[in-house]
Amino acid sequence: MIALGILPVIFGLCAAICGVVLLVLIFLDFRKTRIDDGISAFHRHIDALSPQARRDSIVRNDNDSNRGQYR
């Protein structure tokens, strides 16, 4: 008879532990930095630059790209 009273308690504890673990995993998943976050941050940074700074960055990037292709 005592064993039947303990069984629901054990299942309840297991359910509570599983629920807490699930909530922690969901919380950690939402905190992850995704690649899209970095790309959008880069675009915001580029959009904030002045036109002259953009030109310098584009020219520098093109020069770096061209150097890597011919080696």
Beta strands, then each sheet from edge to edge (+ up, - down):
end
